[in-house]
Amino acid sequence: MAMVVALASAGPALAWTPDTQVPAAAPADGAYPMGSPKYRTIWVDPKVGKDSRSGATRGQALRTLDAAWRKIPQGKKITGIGFRILITPGALKPTDVPNYFESRYGTAQAPILIQPASGKGTVTLPAVNIFDTSYLYFIGLKFASDLGDAVHCEKCNHFLLRDSVVRGAPRASGKVGDLVKINQSQYVYLENNDISGASDNVVDFVAVQYATLLNNKIHDGSDWCAYAKGGSASIRVSGNEIYDCGTGGFTAGQGTGFQFMTAPWIKYEAYDIDVIDNVVHDVEGAGLGVNGGYNVLMAGNTLYRVGERDHLLEFVAGHRSCDGAAGDDGRDKCRQFLSQGGWGTTRVDDGENYVRIPNKHVYVYNNVIVNPPGTQSSGAQITVAAPYSGEWQVGSNVAVPTLFDEDLQIRGNLIWDGDAEHSSGLGGEDSGCRSANATCNVGQYLADNAVNRVYPNLVAPAAGNYALTPATAAALAAQRVAIPAFN
């Protein structure tokens, strides 16, 4: 439960004229449009500021971001003129920021903007927790926390993190769980950031709808670099470099406690996810995956050195449990969602009795996947879960047999992984994509993709350049298949 921060005076009343000059770079194509709002400016100087001042000018700067935040009305919709907090160079301590950035309601015309006064990277913040806040923009900041959740946003609406660095601790340290965690939120935009250092997941979305991950570097995590699960929906993952992670690169879906989802997205783990034009490299597990997804497109991505401990791609079950012990707060939502037709259970979770969530309409088109000589996926190129009709589906509202390859289409891809004897992983007794599946079976996979036929050369992967050479681009163009619309 979030802590309520009382609205208190931090010095003389504010009496500013609007400041309209916003030192923010113009957004790249497809980025969130901030518009041209007008702002009142609150100055913070962590070195020589004083919280007894007004904050209206640099000479009257406050010392803490906490004091500046308390200048913004709590629990009231901001209209007309927004608030901009400018911070002079320095590093803020945990006691200098609010326990929770809570219940501040900016609008499109009057948002709340927090950024450095002297350019990108000149201000370092500790971990920030945001709750029930709208139209909050962080631009050009550095966040550093070796304790996890360096940026945590719950019940946020229109949250923008742009041109920032988020650092945890090296994944091997085991200090940081999740690094950027967004849950039960809508209209979330992570753009042009460098995010790294987690012993669990680097970017963790739970029940997030209408979001963009654009042109970020997401790396150095023991589990997934990033996933969107728990009924996350309408998310575009584009232009990112995703690398140096353990379990996986990016996954649509995964596993969620039923009570943490938000209606009406209470069936699949992930809906309407577009994963396009990303580079995923040096990932021990699957470069890309779908675990309980509906209408998922993965197209135009480049995967390099992935799956050495598992497989290149995976299309397996999402997991749905009802977390906690009997009688715990919130578990009643599992029953409520189940009665509304959601997919799940009210059982106390024991690690095995979870509901298996299916996949439907997953399109994997026109990607380049290459494991260079000396590397290859472990058991097989692709893992597709077999149909499931086990006892844990009873009473879950999920149809049985539960399928993980319904309208799974893998077409137009250049794939180089292992030798001619290396298994595709499809169609076996314990796998999906069997011969009766018209959209995904071994023969179709080999016919519709260039598997170990053309080696996909990249420009200079050892130097960090994962662009396709002209010859590889031409080979991909020849293999390319038009992407169909979802049903």
C-alpha positions in Angstrom: 0.0 0.0 0.0 1.4 3.4 -0.9 2.2 5.9 1.8 0.1 9.0 1.7 2.2 12.2 1.6 0.5 15.1 3.2 0.2 18.3 1.3 2.3 20.7 3.4 4.0 24.0 3.0 7.6 24.1 2.1 8.2 27.8 2.4 6.7 30.9 0.9 3.7 30.6 -1.5 4.5 30.2 -5.2 4.1 33.4 -7.3 5.5 32.7 -10.7 5.0 33.8 -14.3 4.7 30.9 -16.7 8.0 29.5 -18.1 7.5 28.1 -21.6 11.0 27.1 -22.6 11.4 23.4 -22.1 14.9 22.0 -22.7 13.8 18.7 -24.1 14.9 17.2 -27.4 12.3 16.8 -30.1 10.9 13.3 -30.1 11.9 10.7 -32.6 9.4 9.4 -35.0 6.8 7.4 -33.1 7.7 8.9 -29.7 5.2 10.3 -27.3 4.1 13.8 -28.4 4.5 16.1 -25.4 3.0 19.0 -27.2 3.9 22.6 -26.1 2.5 23.1 -22.6 3.3 26.0 -20.4 5.0 25.5 -17.1 5.6 27.0 -13.8 9.2 26.3 -12.9 10.4 25.0 -9.5 14.1 25.1 -9.0 16.0 22.5 -6.9 19.7 22.8 -6.1 20.9 19.8 -4.1 24.1 21.5 -3.0 23.2 24.9 -1.8 19.4 25.2 -2.0 17.2 25.7 1.0 13.8 24.2 1.5 12.6 27.3 3.2 12.8 29.3 0.0 10.2 29.7 -2.7 11.9 27.7 -5.5 10.7 30.3 -8.0 14.2 31.1 -9.4 17.6 29.5 -9.4 18.7 31.9 -6.7 15.7 30.8 -4.6 16.2 27.1 -5.2 15.0 24.5 -2.8 17.4 21.8 -1.7 15.3 18.7 -2.1 13.0 17.2 -4.7 10.7 16.3 -1.9 10.1 19.9 -1.1 9.5 20.7 -4.7 7.0 17.9 -5.1 5.1 19.2 -2.2 4.6 22.5 -4.0 2.4 20.7 -6.5 -1.2 20.3 -5.3 -2.1 16.8 -4.3 -5.4 15.1 -5.3 -6.4 17.9 -7.7 -6.4 18.0 -11.4 -3.9 20.5 -12.8 -5.2 22.6 -15.6 -3.9 25.6 -17.6 -0.3 25.6 -16.6 1.8 22.6 -15.6 4.8 22.3 -13.3 8.4 21.9 -14.3 11.0 20.9 -11.7 14.6 21.9 -12.8 17.4 20.3 -10.8 20.9 21.7 -10.9 23.9 19.3 -11.1 24.4 16.9 -8.2 23.3 13.6 -6.7 20.2 13.4 -4.4 20.0 11.1 -1.5 17.0 8.9 -0.6 15.9 11.4 2.0 15.8 14.1 -0.7 13.0 12.6 -2.7 9.4 11.8 -1.7 8.7 8.4 -0.2 6.0 8.2 -2.9 5.4 10.5 -5.8 1.7 10.2 -5.1 -1.7 11.5 -6.3 -0.5 14.4 -8.5 -2.8 14.7 -11.5 -1.2 16.4 -14.4 -3.0 16.7 -17.8 -1.9 16.8 -21.4 -2.1 20.6 -21.4 -0.6 20.9 -17.9 1.8 18.0 -17.2 4.5 17.6 -14.5 8.0 17.6 -15.9 11.2 16.8 -13.9 14.6 17.2 -15.6 18.1 18.5 -15.1 18.8 22.3 -15.5 22.2 21.7 -17.1 21.7 18.9 -19.5 21.2 15.2 -19.7 23.0 13.1 -17.1 24.0 15.9 -14.7 21.5 14.8 -12.0 21.4 11.5 -10.2 18.3 10.4 -8.3 17.9 7.4 -6.0 15.1 5.0 -6.4 11.7 6.6 -7.1 8.3 5.1 -6.2 5.3 6.6 -8.1 1.7 5.9 -7.2 -1.6 7.1 -8.6 -0.1 9.9 -10.7 -0.8 11.2 -14.2 1.1 13.0 -16.9 4.5 12.8 -15.1 7.6 13.1 -17.3 11.2 12.3 -16.3 13.7 13.4 -19.0 17.5 13.3 -19.0 18.0 12.0 -15.5 20.1 9.2 -14.0 18.6 6.8 -11.5 20.9 4.7 -9.4 19.8 2.0 -6.9 21.5 -1.2 -6.0 18.4 -2.3 -4.0 16.0 -2.8 -6.9 13.0 -0.9 -8.3 15.0 2.1 -9.3 11.9 3.3 -11.1 8.6 1.9 -9.9 5.3 3.2 -11.2 1.9 1.8 -9.9 -1.5 3.0 -11.1 0.2 5.6 -13.3 -1.4 7.2 -16.3 0.7 8.9 -19.0 4.1 8.3 -17.6 7.1 9.2 -19.7 10.8 8.2 -19.0 13.0 9.6 -21.8 16.7 10.1 -22.4 17.6 8.7 -19.0 20.0 6.2 -17.5 18.7 3.6 -14.9 21.4 1.6 -13.1 21.0 -1.2 -10.7 23.9 -3.5 -9.8 25.6 -6.1 -12.0 23.3 -9.1 -12.2 25.9 -11.4 -10.7 25.8 -9.4 -7.5 22.3 -10.6 -6.7 21.4 -7.3 -5.1 18.7 -6.0 -7.4 15.4 -7.8 -8.1 13.5 -5.9 -10.8 14.9 -2.6 -12.0 12.1 -0.8 -13.8 8.8 -2.1 -12.6 5.5 -0.7 -14.0 2.2 -2.2 -12.8 -1.5 -1.6 -13.2 -0.8 1.5 -15.4 -1.7 2.9 -18.7 -0.1 5.0 -21.4 3.5 4.4 -20.4 6.4 5.4 -22.6 10.1 4.4 -22.1 12.1 6.1 -24.8 15.8 6.4 -25.5 17.0 5.1 -22.1 19.9 3.0 -21.0 18.5 0.5 -18.4 20.7 -2.2 -16.8 21.6 -4.2 -13.8 19.1 -6.6 -12.3 19.3 -10.0 -10.6 15.7 -10.7 -11.9 14.2 -8.6 -14.7 15.4 -5.4 -16.1 12.0 -4.1 -17.3 8.9 -5.7 -15.7 5.4 -4.7 -17.0 2.4 -6.2 -15.1 -1.1 -5.2 -16.2 0.2 -2.3 -18.4 -1.9 -1.2 -21.3 -1.1 1.3 -24.1 2.7 1.5 -23.8 5.8 2.0 -25.9 9.4 0.7 -25.4 11.2 2.7 -28.0 15.0 2.9 -28.8 16.2 1.8 -25.4 19.2 -0.2 -24.3 17.9 -2.9 -21.9 20.6 -5.2 -20.6 22.4 -7.1 -17.8 19.6 -9.1 -16.1 19.7 -12.6 -14.7 16.1 -13.4 -15.8 14.4 -11.6 -18.6 15.7 -8.4 -20.1 12.0 -7.3 -20.5 8.5 -8.8 -20.5 4.9 -7.6 -20.5 2.5 -9.8 -18.7 -0.5 -9.9 -16.4 -3.0 -8.8 -19.0 -0.6 -6.2 -20.6 -2.1 -4.9 -23.9 -1.5 -2.7 -26.9 2.3 -2.4 -26.4 4.9 -1.5 -29.1 8.5 -2.7 -28.6 10.6 -1.1 -31.3 14.1 -0.1 -32.0 15.6 -1.4 -28.8 18.9 -3.2 -28.2 18.2 -6.0 -25.7 21.2 -8.0 -24.5 23.2 -9.8 -21.8 20.4 -11.5 -20.0 19.8 -15.0 -18.7 16.3 -16.5 -19.1 15.2 -14.5 -22.1 15.3 -11.3 -24.2 11.8 -10.1 -24.6 8.7 -12.1 -23.8 5.0 -11.3 -24.4 3.4 -12.8 -21.3 4.8 -15.0 -18.6 3.0 -15.7 -15.3 0.9 -13.6 -13.0 -1.2 -13.8 -9.8 -4.8 -13.5 -11.0 -5.6 -10.8 -8.4 -3.0 -8.4 -9.9 -4.7 -8.2 -13.3 -7.1 -5.5 -14.3 -10.4 -6.0 -16.1 -11.2 -6.5 -18.9 -7.8 -7.9 -19.7 -8.2 -11.0 -17.5 -7.7 -13.9 -19.9 -4.4 -13.8 -21.8 -1.2 -12.7 -20.3 -0.5 -10.3 -23.2 -2.7 -8.8 -25.9 -1.8 -6.9 -29.1 2.0 -6.8 -28.7 4.1 -5.6 -31.6 7.8 -6.5 -31.3 9.5 -4.9 -34.4 12.9 -3.9 -35.5 14.8 -4.7 -32.4 18.3 -6.2 -31.9 18.5 -9.0 -29.3 21.9 -10.4 -28.7 23.9 -12.4 -26.1 20.9 -13.9 -24.3 21.4 -17.3 -22.8 17.7 -18.3 -23.2 15.2 -17.5 -25.9 15.7 -14.3 -27.7 12.0 -13.8 -28.1 9.0 -15.6 -26.6 5.3 -15.7 -26.1 3.9 -17.2 -22.9 0.1 -16.8 -23.0 -0.2 -14.2 -25.8 -3.0 -13.1 -28.1 -2.3 -11.2 -31.3 1.4 -10.9 -31.0 3.6 -9.8 -33.9 7.4 -10.3 -33.9 8.8 -8.9 -37.1 12.0 -7.4 -38.6 14.1 -8.2 -35.5 17.7 -9.3 -35.5 18.7 -12.0 -33.0 22.4 -12.8 -32.5 24.0 -15.3 -30.2 20.8 -16.4 -28.4 19.5 -19.6 -26.9 22.7 -21.4 -26.0 21.2 -22.8 -22.9 17.7 -23.4 -24.4 16.3 -22.4 -27.7 16.1 -19.4 -30.1 12.3 -18.8 -29.7 9.7 -20.1 -27.4 5.9 -20.4 -27.6 4.8 -21.9 -24.3 2.1 -21.6 -21.6 1.5 -18.5 -19.6 1.1 -19.3 -15.9 -1.9 -18.1 -13.8 -2.1 -18.6 -10.1 -3.9 -17.0 -7.2 -1.0 -15.8 -5.0 -0.7 -15.8 -1.3 -2.2 -17.9 1.5 -5.9 -18.4 2.1 -7.4 -15.3 3.6 -4.8 -12.9 2.4 -5.9 -9.5 1.3 -6.7 -9.3 -2.4 -7.3 -13.0 -3.0 -11.0 -12.4 -3.3 -10.3 -10.8 -6.6 -9.4 -14.2 -8.0 -12.9 -15.4 -7.4 -14.4 -12.1 -8.8 -12.4 -12.3 -12.0 -13.2 -16.0 -12.4 -16.9 -15.3 -12.1 -16.5 -12.6 -14.8 -15.2 -15.2 -17.3 -11.5 -14.5 -16.6 -9.0 -17.4 -16.8 -7.5 -18.5 -13.5 -8.0 -20.2 -10.3 -8.7 -19.6 -6.6 -6.4 -22.4 -5.4 -3.5 -21.6 -3.1 -0.5 -21.8 -5.4 1.9 -24.7 -4.8 4.1 -24.1 -7.8 2.5 -26.9 -9.9 -1.2 -26.2 -9.8 -1.3 -23.1 -11.9 -3.6 -22.7 -14.9 -1.9 -22.9 -18.3 -2.8 -19.9 -20.5 -2.8 -20.5 -24.3 -1.4 -18.6 -27.2 -3.4 -17.5 -30.2 -2.6 -15.5 -33.4 1.2 -15.3 -32.9 3.0 -14.1 -36.1 6.8 -14.4 -36.4 7.8 -12.8 -39.7 10.9 -11.6 -41.5 13.4 -11.8 -38.7 17.1 -12.6 -38.9 18.3 -15.1 -36.4 22.0 -16.1 -36.4 24.2 -18.1 -34.1 27.7 -17.8 -35.4 30.1 -20.8 -35.7 30.8 -22.2 -32.3 27.4 -21.3 -30.9 24.0 -22.9 -31.3 20.8 -23.4 -29.3 21.0 -26.2 -26.8 18.3 -28.8 -27.5 16.4 -27.4 -30.5 15.8 -24.2 -32.4 12.3 -23.6 -31.2 10.2 -24.7 -28.3 6.4 -24.9 -28.7 4.5 -26.5 -25.9 2.3 -29.5 -26.5 -1.5 -29.3 -26.0 -2.4 -29.6 -22.4 -5.5 -31.1 -20.8 -4.3 -31.6 -17.2 -6.4 -31.4 -14.1 -5.4 -27.8 -13.3 -7.5 -26.5 -16.2 -10.7 -27.7 -14.5 -12.8 -24.8 -13.5 -10.4 -22.3 -15.0 -12.6 -21.1 -17.9 -9.8 -22.1 -20.3 -10.8 -24.5 -23.1 -9.1 -27.9 -23.2 -7.1 -29.2 -24.8 -5.3 -25.9 -24.3 -3.2 -25.0 -27.3 -0.1 -22.9 -27.5 0.3 -23.0 -31.3 -3.2 -21.9 -32.5 -2.5 -19.8 -35.6 1.2 -19.6 -34.8 2.9 -18.5 -38.0 6.7 -18.6 -38.5 7.5 -17.3 -42.0 9.9 -15.3 -44.0 12.8 -15.6 -41.5 16.5 -16.1 -42.1 17.7 -18.6 -39.5 21.2 -20.0 -39.0 21.6 -22.2 -35.9 23.6 -25.4 -35.7 24.0 -27.9 -38.6 21.6 -29.7 -40.8 21.0 -32.3 -38.1 20.0 -29.8 -35.5 16.4 -30.3 -34.5 13.8 -27.6 -35.3 12.0 -28.7 -32.1 8.6 -28.8 -33.8 6.2 -31.7 -34.2 7.5 -34.1 -31.6 5.5 -36.1 -29.1 6.1 -33.5 -26.4 5.8 -30.5 -28.7 3.3 -28.4 -30.6 3.3 -27.6 -34.3 2.4 -31.1 -35.2 1.5 -32.3 -38.7 -2.2 -31.5 -38.3 -1.5 -27.9 -37.6 -1.7 -26.2 -41.0 -0.1 -22.9 -40.0 2.9 -24.4 -38.1 4.5 -27.8 -38.7 8.0 -29.0 -39.6 7.4 -29.1 -43.4 5.9 -25.6 -43.4 8.7 -24.2 -41.2 11.4 -25.5 -43.5 9.6 -24.4 -46.6 8.6 -20.9 -45.5 11.9 -19.9 -43.8 15.5 -20.1 -45.0 16.9 -22.4 -42.2 20.6 -22.9 -42.4 20.5 -22.1 -46.2 22.0 -18.6 -46.2 24.4 -17.4 -43.5 23.2 -14.0 -42.4 26.2 -11.7 -42.2 26.0 -8.7 -39.9 28.3 -5.7 -40.4 30.5 -5.9 -37.3 28.7 -7.6 -34.4 32.0 -7.8 -32.4 32.1 -4.0 -32.5 28.4 -3.6 -31.7 27.1 -3.1 -35.2 24.3 -5.5 -35.8 23.1 -4.1 -39.1 22.6 -6.5 -42.0 25.2 -6.5 -44.8 23.8 -5.6 -48.2 23.9 -9.2 -49.2 22.0 -10.4 -46.1 19.5 -7.6 -46.6 18.9 -8.8 -50.1 18.5 -12.4 -49.0 16.0 -11.3 -46.4 14.1 -9.3 -49.0 13.9 -12.3 -51.2 12.6 -14.4 -48.3 10.3 -11.7 -47.0 6.6 -12.5 -46.7 3.7 -10.0 -46.4 2.4 -9.9 -42.8 -1.3 -10.7 -42.6 -3.7 -8.7 -40.5 -4.8 -10.2 -37.2 -8.3 -11.7 -37.2 
